[in-house]
Amino acid sequence: MLAAPARAEGGAIYLATYVDVLPNAVVSGAALLAQYRDASRNEDGNLRFDVLHEIARPDRFAILEVWKDKTALDGHDKAASTLDFRKQLEAIASAPYDQRIGNGIIVEPVKRERPTDSIYVLTHVDVMPEHLDDCVALLRTMGIDSSRDQGNIDYEVLQQPATPNHFTVVEAWTSRKALDDHIMAAHTRAFRKALSPMAGALYDQRFYKDLS
């Protein structure tokens, strides 16, 4: 269940991981993830390690990681804190540890200091292979438009190297109002309309808060 992830070749390595725990293990799961986050941030080569808590489903979490290179990630995989985290998680997990590697095709410098009420959005975008180039163009345009919206903190797109028609879109907003205004914006609705006929799977969008 906790198999090692695939590897990107060269440069920074981005990971988005989804963690589901048993309904009676939300508090202990959050504590375990916070301990893992704090240990990982202190490791050599770590550029980002954030743990998010899903708003609608408190038994679900997400981890966003950036490592300087493959050597740094390999060292993290072998660290005692990582091995201990994975062993303890097995006892409380309600679903397989879903870890996805990504190449950053739209990325920004990591901002660790953010408003306490920031809202994070993780979206899995899956299009049919013949629409790959059109999808990338759409995502790039959406990134430009989103960065101009009031309250936008981050807009990043990670592309899975093994299945390049699969993407993880990472957004951060200063507040729920800023996110709602963005969702209602004309350019956001135009993006969803243009993406719809390309889709190869459900547009999976989840909202999170930072795990304090």
C-alpha positions as CSV (number, residue, x, y, z in Angstrom):
1,M,0.0,0.0,0.0
2,L,2.9,2.4,0.7
3,A,5.0,1.7,-2.4
4,A,7.7,4.1,-3.3
5,P,6.7,6.7,-5.9
6,A,7.8,6.9,-9.5
7,R,10.6,9.4,-10.2
8,A,10.9,12.4,-12.5
9,E,14.2,12.8,-14.3
10,G,16.2,15.8,-13.3
11,G,15.3,19.0,-11.5
12,A,12.8,19.6,-8.7
13,I,10.4,16.8,-7.9
14,Y,6.8,17.6,-7.1
15,L,4.4,15.2,-5.2
16,A,0.8,15.4,-4.4
17,T,-0.4,12.7,-2.0
18,Y,-3.9,11.9,-0.8
19,V,-4.4,10.3,2.6
20,D,-7.7,8.9,3.9
21,V,-8.0,7.8,7.5
22,L,-10.7,6.0,9.4
23,P,-13.5,8.2,10.7
24,N,-12.5,7.5,14.3
25,A,-8.8,8.4,13.6
26,V,-9.1,12.0,12.4
27,V,-7.4,13.5,15.5
28,S,-4.6,10.9,15.7
29,G,-4.2,11.0,11.9
30,A,-3.8,14.8,11.9
31,A,-1.3,14.6,14.7
32,L,0.7,12.0,12.8
33,L,0.7,14.0,9.7
34,A,1.8,17.2,11.5
35,Q,4.7,15.3,13.1
36,Y,5.7,13.9,9.7
37,R,5.4,17.4,8.1
38,D,7.6,19.0,10.7
39,A,10.3,16.3,10.4
40,S,10.3,16.4,6.6
41,R,10.7,20.2,6.5
42,N,14.0,19.9,8.3
43,E,15.5,17.4,5.8
44,D,18.1,18.4,3.3
45,G,16.7,19.3,-0.1
46,N,13.1,19.9,1.0
47,L,11.6,23.0,-0.7
48,R,8.0,22.5,0.4
49,F,6.1,20.2,2.7
50,D,2.5,21.2,3.4
51,V,-0.3,19.1,4.9
52,L,-3.8,20.1,4.0
53,H,-7.1,19.0,5.7
54,E,-10.1,18.6,3.4
55,I,-13.0,20.9,4.4
56,A,-15.9,18.7,3.3
57,R,-14.4,15.4,4.5
58,P,-12.4,15.7,7.7
59,D,-11.1,12.1,7.3
60,R,-9.2,13.1,4.2
61,F,-5.9,14.9,3.9
62,A,-3.4,15.9,1.2
63,I,0.3,16.4,1.2
64,L,2.1,18.8,-1.2
65,E,5.9,18.2,-1.4
66,V,8.7,19.7,-3.5
67,W,12.2,18.2,-3.3
68,K,15.3,19.7,-4.8
69,D,16.2,16.6,-6.8
70,K,16.0,12.8,-6.9
71,T,18.8,12.5,-4.3
72,A,16.9,14.5,-1.8
73,L,13.7,12.5,-2.3
74,D,15.6,9.2,-2.1
75,G,17.0,10.4,1.2
76,H,13.6,11.3,2.5
77,D,12.2,7.9,1.5
78,K,14.8,6.2,3.7
79,A,14.6,8.6,6.6
80,A,13.5,7.1,10.0
81,S,10.7,9.6,10.3
82,T,9.3,8.6,6.9
83,L,9.4,4.9,7.6
84,D,7.8,5.4,11.0
85,F,5.1,7.6,9.5
86,R,4.2,5.0,6.9
87,K,4.2,2.2,9.5
88,Q,1.8,4.1,11.8
89,L,-0.4,5.2,9.0
90,E,-1.1,1.6,7.9
91,A,-3.1,1.0,11.2
92,I,-5.5,4.0,10.6
93,A,-5.7,4.3,6.8
94,S,-9.1,3.7,5.2
95,A,-7.8,3.7,1.6
96,P,-4.4,3.2,-0.2
97,Y,-1.8,5.9,0.1
98,D,-2.3,7.7,-3.2
99,Q,0.9,9.4,-4.2
100,R,1.3,11.2,-7.5
101,I,4.5,12.5,-8.9
102,G,4.5,15.6,-11.2
103,N,6.7,17.7,-13.3
104,G,6.0,21.4,-12.6
105,I,4.8,22.9,-15.9
106,I,3.5,26.0,-14.2
107,V,5.1,26.7,-10.8
108,E,5.8,29.6,-8.5
109,P,8.2,30.2,-5.6
110,V,6.9,28.5,-2.5
111,K,5.2,30.9,0.0
112,R,5.1,29.3,3.4
113,E,3.6,32.3,5.2
114,R,-0.1,32.7,4.2
115,P,-3.2,34.0,5.8
116,T,-4.7,31.6,8.4
117,D,-8.0,31.5,6.5
118,S,-6.5,30.6,3.2
119,I,-8.4,28.1,1.0
120,Y,-6.5,25.5,-1.0
121,V,-7.9,23.8,-4.1
122,L,-6.5,20.6,-5.6
123,T,-8.0,19.5,-8.9
124,H,-7.3,16.4,-10.9
125,V,-7.6,17.2,-14.6
126,D,-7.7,14.2,-17.0
127,V,-8.2,14.7,-20.7
128,M,-8.2,12.3,-23.6
129,P,-4.7,12.0,-25.1
130,E,-5.5,13.7,-28.4
131,H,-6.4,16.8,-26.5
132,L,-3.2,17.1,-24.5
133,D,-1.7,20.2,-26.2
134,D,-5.0,22.0,-26.1
135,C,-5.4,21.2,-22.4
136,V,-1.9,22.5,-21.6
137,A,-2.7,25.8,-23.5
138,L,-6.0,26.1,-21.6
139,L,-4.3,25.5,-18.2
140,R,-1.6,28.1,-19.0
141,T,-4.3,30.7,-20.0
142,M,-6.2,29.9,-16.8
143,G,-3.1,30.4,-14.8
144,I,-2.6,33.9,-16.2
145,D,-6.3,34.8,-15.6
146,S,-6.3,33.4,-12.1
147,S,-3.2,35.3,-11.1
148,R,-5.0,38.5,-11.9
149,D,-8.0,37.6,-9.7
150,Q,-8.3,39.3,-6.3
151,G,-7.0,37.1,-3.5
152,N,-5.0,34.6,-5.6
153,I,-1.9,33.3,-3.8
154,D,-0.8,30.4,-6.0
155,Y,-1.8,28.7,-9.2
156,E,0.4,25.7,-10.2
157,V,0.1,22.8,-12.6
158,L,1.8,19.5,-12.2
159,Q,1.9,17.0,-15.1
160,Q,2.3,13.3,-14.4
161,P,5.2,12.0,-16.4
162,A,3.9,8.5,-16.8
163,T,0.5,9.7,-18.0
164,P,1.0,13.2,-19.4
165,N,-2.7,13.7,-20.1
166,H,-3.2,13.8,-16.3
167,F,-2.6,17.0,-14.3
168,T,-2.9,18.2,-10.7
169,V,-3.8,21.9,-10.4
170,V,-2.9,23.5,-7.1
171,E,-4.5,26.8,-6.1
172,A,-4.4,28.9,-3.0
173,W,-6.7,31.8,-2.2
174,T,-6.7,34.3,0.7
175,S,-10.3,33.5,1.7
176,R,-13.4,31.6,0.7
177,K,-14.9,34.8,-0.7
178,A,-11.9,35.3,-3.0
179,L,-12.3,31.7,-4.2
180,D,-16.1,32.1,-4.7
181,D,-15.5,35.2,-6.8
182,H,-13.0,33.3,-8.9
183,I,-15.4,30.5,-9.5
184,M,-18.0,32.9,-10.7
185,A,-15.6,34.8,-12.9
186,A,-16.4,34.7,-16.7
187,H,-12.9,33.3,-17.5
188,T,-13.3,30.4,-15.0
189,R,-16.7,29.4,-16.6
190,A,-15.2,29.7,-20.1
191,F,-12.3,27.5,-19.0
192,R,-14.7,24.8,-17.7
193,K,-16.8,25.0,-20.8
194,A,-13.8,24.6,-23.1
195,L,-12.3,21.8,-21.0
196,S,-15.5,19.7,-20.9
197,P,-15.4,18.1,-24.3
198,M,-11.8,17.1,-23.8
199,A,-12.3,15.4,-20.4
200,G,-11.4,11.8,-19.9
201,A,-12.6,11.5,-16.4
202,L,-14.5,13.4,-13.7
203,Y,-13.2,16.9,-12.9
204,D,-12.2,16.1,-9.3
205,Q,-11.9,19.3,-7.3
206,R,-11.4,19.3,-3.5
207,F,-11.2,22.2,-1.0
208,Y,-8.8,22.3,1.9
209,K,-7.4,24.3,4.8
210,D,-3.9,24.2,6.0
211,L,-3.3,21.7,8.8
212,S,-2.3,23.9,11.8
